[in-house]
Amino acid sequence: MKIVGFNFKKLNIEKISDKFKELKINTNIDITNVKQIKPDIFQPKEELIEIEFDYAIDYSPDIAKISLSGTVLVMADSKIIKDFIKQWKQKKLPEEHKILIFNVILKKSNLKAMQLEDEMNLPLHIPLPSVKE
């Protein structure tokens, strides 16, 4: 299974308050859809699926919200794709591929979220390393 594409479709950030007292940050990934797509280039042994996702960061109580949506394109053998689609009909992802997909979403989404947080002067949802005495 190979990741062959990643795209954001929606980037949304809203800062509601500058008061960070009692700040709690929660994150969530939700796979919203999986569908098989027909590639323009003919590849007899491999097929493509498009995995749609939502990634949300909630700064509570009512401080800020970030939501990112996008797609991950995955290429794999037709047998793997058929199994993937079959399991998705029960709203499940195959366990052997779930970690790869979530790690790609986390990597790309966390980088984009940190950029947006910096621009909006919000605390980063992931602590960065720092030098201390």
Legacy VTK file of the C-alpha trace (Angstrom):
# vtk DataFile Version 3.0
C-alpha trace
ASCII
DATASET POLYDATA
POINTS 133 float
0.000 0.000 0.000
1.443 3.361 -1.059
0.382 6.911 -0.266
0.370 8.719 -3.628
-1.402 11.962 -2.749
-2.598 14.240 0.022
-4.759 17.364 -0.302
-6.502 19.714 2.060
-10.024 20.709 1.015
-10.871 22.933 3.982
-8.808 24.928 6.478
-10.757 26.741 9.175
-9.567 28.470 12.327
-11.584 30.604 14.702
-10.203 32.407 17.735
-12.975 33.219 20.171
-11.021 34.418 23.221
-7.528 35.502 24.288
-7.998 34.161 27.815
-6.064 30.915 28.093
-6.876 30.236 31.729
-7.850 26.604 32.364
-6.959 25.756 28.760
-7.681 22.223 27.569
-6.820 21.103 24.051
-8.526 18.098 22.442
-7.848 16.646 19.004
-9.904 14.287 16.877
-9.519 12.499 13.533
-12.585 11.216 11.737
-12.522 9.229 8.498
-15.652 10.414 6.696
-15.581 8.462 3.436
-13.608 5.915 1.431
-14.202 5.457 -2.268
-12.485 3.738 -5.130
-11.413 6.000 -7.979
-10.391 5.215 -11.528
-6.896 6.475 -12.364
-6.184 8.218 -15.665
-3.140 6.029 -16.184
-3.843 2.365 -16.757
-2.204 0.148 -14.113
-3.562 -3.396 -14.359
-2.420 -4.672 -10.950
-2.913 -1.601 -8.759
-5.952 0.528 -7.973
-6.639 3.772 -6.120
-8.853 4.742 -3.219
-9.571 8.187 -1.867
-9.894 8.496 1.909
-11.662 11.634 3.144
-10.940 12.893 6.660
-11.749 15.633 9.165
-9.170 16.721 11.748
-10.292 18.969 14.595
-8.561 20.749 17.449
-10.747 22.220 20.172
-9.352 24.767 22.635
-11.752 24.777 25.534
-13.471 26.436 27.268
-14.555 28.392 24.149
-11.114 29.715 23.227
-10.556 28.515 19.649
-11.407 25.860 17.102
-9.424 24.511 14.175
-10.892 22.185 11.580
-9.083 20.718 8.606
-10.583 18.445 5.970
-8.886 16.670 3.142
-8.162 13.520 1.215
-5.459 10.866 1.135
-4.911 8.940 -2.117
-3.748 5.372 -1.638
-2.545 2.938 -4.293
-2.528 -0.804 -3.676
-3.095 -4.178 -5.232
-6.714 -4.681 -6.341
-7.254 -7.427 -3.731
-6.220 -5.044 -0.913
-8.458 -2.280 -2.315
-11.461 -4.611 -2.519
-10.924 -5.671 1.114
-10.558 -2.022 2.145
-13.851 -1.050 0.460
-15.597 -4.111 1.917
-14.532 -3.210 5.463
-15.458 0.454 4.946
-19.052 -0.594 4.244
-19.156 -1.404 7.995
-17.375 1.947 8.706
-14.139 0.162 9.629
-10.605 0.477 8.278
-8.359 -2.577 7.874
-6.174 -2.759 10.994
-3.021 -3.504 8.983
-3.333 -0.184 7.075
-4.967 2.031 9.689
-1.704 3.165 11.345
-0.132 4.249 8.037
-3.178 6.317 7.070
-3.579 7.956 10.486
0.139 8.785 10.670
0.026 10.542 7.279
-3.044 12.537 8.341
-1.450 13.427 11.685
1.857 14.492 10.146
0.373 16.782 7.502
-2.471 18.116 9.660
-0.325 18.836 12.715
2.150 20.821 10.619
-0.639 22.871 9.029
-2.401 23.382 12.388
0.818 24.589 14.019
1.303 27.107 11.214
-2.264 28.391 11.690
-1.883 28.487 15.488
1.284 30.558 15.143
-0.438 33.036 12.814
-3.363 33.421 15.222
-1.167 33.659 18.350
-2.612 30.521 19.888
-0.634 28.118 22.058
0.603 25.165 20.015
-1.417 22.005 20.535
1.850 20.013 20.537
4.716 21.261 22.694
7.926 21.959 20.785
11.335 21.177 22.253
12.941 24.082 24.065
16.259 24.832 25.719
16.237 25.318 29.497
18.886 26.253 32.021
LINES 1 134
133 0 1 2 3 4 5 6 7 8 9 10 11 12 13 14 15 16 17 18 19 20 21 22 23 24 25 26 27 28 29 30 31 32 33 34 35 36 37 38 39 40 41 42 43 44 45 46 47 48 49 50 51 52 53 54 55 56 57 58 59 60 61 62 63 64 65 66 67 68 69 70 71 72 73 74 75 76 77 78 79 80 81 82 83 84 85 86 87 88 89 90 91 92 93 94 95 96 97 98 99 100 101 102 103 104 105 106 107 108 109 110 111 112 113 114 115 116 117 118 119 120 121 122 123 124 125 126 127 128 129 130 131 132
